[in-house]
Amino acid sequence: MSKVWFITGASSGFGRSLAEEALALGYSVAATARNTDALAKLVGQAPDRAVAIRLDVTRPEEIAAAVETTLARFGRLDVAVNNAGYGLIGALEEVSEAEIKQMFDTHVFGTMGVIRAALPHMRRQRSGTIINVSSIGGLIGYYGGSIYNACKFAMEGMTEALVEEVRPFGIKVMLLEPGTFRTDFFNRSIRFATPMAAYDGTPVGERRGMVGDAAEDAPGPEVVAQAILKAEARDDLPLRLMVGADVLQGAQFKIDSLTHALEVSKVLSGA
């Protein structure tokens, strides 16, 4: 039986590549985006197995309608991929309350909304997979990205708990932690807080000028899409799928940092 993939943010980047690769393997895809015109070519590749659905994940009513449309078209929902999102560059002091709220509405509450809408159907099926797209920024906090990091860290904590909550129903859960890849993320999907002169010449100021440089020579998003599909097909789905040399290095840095903190804490606490 062909699995049905529900993918948010499918108009470009990882979401678009994943939708294309899934269709190439014979799966059915409910591709969602705020602008469905951007999905026309994708649907045209396999009109019998693909549907474009308008979805702004910050609107709960659109989440519910998108899931119902998927079920009406395909009769089931097997894999929910929470990929919709964007980046925000700016020091914590520079970011406005409105920008913070929008980031959390998209990355955290939007992700939770999709999961909560999909779970009743997956529980009835006694099967399903939830894939939450985190980032290297879900492992390590980077200056100039504090709000983005906060959103991804929140997603990671929620996902770790969700794994055990849904395991009794035969539902699998995975975090995708990609590093730097050649996508539109560093162009159309990056926003900048209004800069404060106080941060000129600091690491945050330098970060503004660095955005996008590393992605020019990076691998394409199809590498990530193929890794996701291989992982999802496994019975032993990993909690974390890290893709990219920089995220693997970041994970080792995190391990080393925690190990050092553990040793120091043992000494200071007398444990």
Secondary structure, DSSP 8 states (H G I E B T S, - for coil): ---EEEESSTTSHHHHHHHHHHHHTT-EEEEEES-GGGGHHHHHH-TTTEEEEE--TT-HHHHHHHHHHHHHHHS---EEEE----EEEB-TTTS-HHHHHHHHIIIIIHHHHHHHHHHHHHHHHT-EEEEEE--GGGTS--TTBHHHHHHHHHHHHHHHHHHHHHGGGTEEEEEEEE---SSGGGTTTEEE----GGGTTSHHHHHHHHTTTTTTTS--THHHHHHHHHHHTSSS--SEEEESHHHHHHHHHHHHHHHHHHHHHHHHHT-
